[in-house]
């Protein structure tokens, strides 16, 4: 708002003797009018903020800490043993969000090497369905006086006292632990083929297999203590063909071993 001085400055004209009003002067300026803020509006914003914060905290508690979402029902489907059941029981009471399907699947595979495949289905608010598939035994691995079950993928998954399936003797006696991958799928496949085909060629039963410095070399021990040495980097079919020819020609002179590590040749004693 402005106040104007209406007392004009005067300029005299000599010619006519009149006074001429030429300019208005501002003599005072006031502050611009500012409306006061509403206290009610400020209070409402603060209340809304605290209500929102409370709701967020409440929902976090409800989802992650409330007993409403604690696991109470677990259905096991498929292959499982007592140790699997014991571990699954330890999940009871866990929060279904904090201990979700991914974590359960990861923990089962880490803590239960015998389990090959696992699928977890969550039923809210507190139910789990767990589908399990155990590993199938392919061979026994013996080291440091202990025997372990190994599947066809070469994974060691349980300790055992069995001796009724093919046995691999670790001639280096290296330590192992459950869950280790000892050998490749290809090696277990080669051992399986030798187990099937060798007895027919030698007319002898296999006692066990031996693996020493290198996984590329497999030694087969027969019940009569003879040895047949294979090299896994040479096609097995070629080595078995060479062995078959040697046995047919000079079986009586094979007393201790046949070494097939050189492709196309067999050395024996």
Helices and strands as residue ranges (DSSP letters): E 2-5, E 10-12, E 19-21, E 25-29, H 39-64, G 67-69, E 73-78, H 82-89, H 101-111, E 115-123, E 127-134, E 139-143, E 146-150, E 156-160, E 167-170, H 185-202, E 206-211, E 217-222, E 227-231, H 236-250, G 251-253, E 257-259, E 267-268
